[in-house]
Amino acid sequence: MNNDEIHQANYLIDQQLRRLEKDFLEQGGLREGMFQARLAHRRQNRSPYPT
């Protein structure tokens, strides 16, 4: 690899890391997404009659 290719690879990795950080801050991580999906499922399948 020459210097230009290394610079381009570093730039692209930096851009990807910035995007991943932004997405994580806006949307949360995997566990938070799973928790929200579980809550939505419980809300949709809630029985109208208490047990």
C-alpha positions as CSV (number, residue, x, y, z in Angstrom):
1,M,0.0,0.0,0.0
2,N,1.2,3.5,-0.7
3,N,0.6,6.5,1.4
4,D,-2.5,7.6,-0.6
5,E,-4.2,4.3,-0.2
6,I,-3.4,4.3,3.6
7,H,-4.8,7.8,3.9
8,Q,-7.9,6.8,2.0
9,A,-8.5,3.7,4.1
10,N,-8.0,5.7,7.4
11,Y,-10.4,8.3,6.2
12,L,-13.1,5.7,5.3
13,I,-12.7,4.0,8.7
14,D,-13.0,7.3,10.5
15,Q,-16.2,8.1,8.6
16,Q,-17.6,4.7,9.4
17,L,-16.8,5.1,13.1
18,R,-18.4,8.5,13.2
19,R,-21.6,7.1,11.6
20,L,-21.7,4.1,14.0
21,E,-21.3,6.5,17.0
22,K,-24.1,8.7,15.6
23,D,-26.4,5.8,15.0
24,F,-25.7,4.4,18.5
25,L,-26.5,7.7,20.2
26,E,-29.7,8.2,18.2
27,Q,-31.0,4.6,18.2
28,G,-29.3,2.9,21.1
29,G,-27.6,-0.5,21.0
30,L,-28.7,-4.0,20.4
31,R,-30.0,-4.7,23.9
32,E,-32.0,-1.5,23.9
33,G,-33.6,-2.4,20.6
34,M,-34.4,-5.9,21.8
35,F,-36.0,-4.4,24.9
36,Q,-38.2,-2.0,22.9
37,A,-39.2,-4.9,20.6
38,R,-40.2,-7.0,23.6
39,L,-42.2,-4.1,25.1
40,A,-44.0,-3.6,21.8
41,H,-44.8,-7.3,21.5
42,R,-46.2,-7.3,25.1
43,R,-48.4,-4.3,24.4
44,Q,-49.8,-5.8,21.2
45,N,-50.5,-9.2,22.9
46,R,-51.9,-7.9,26.2
47,S,-55.1,-9.6,27.2
48,P,-57.9,-7.2,28.0
49,Y,-58.8,-9.3,31.0
50,P,-56.4,-9.4,34.0
51,T,-55.4,-12.9,35.2
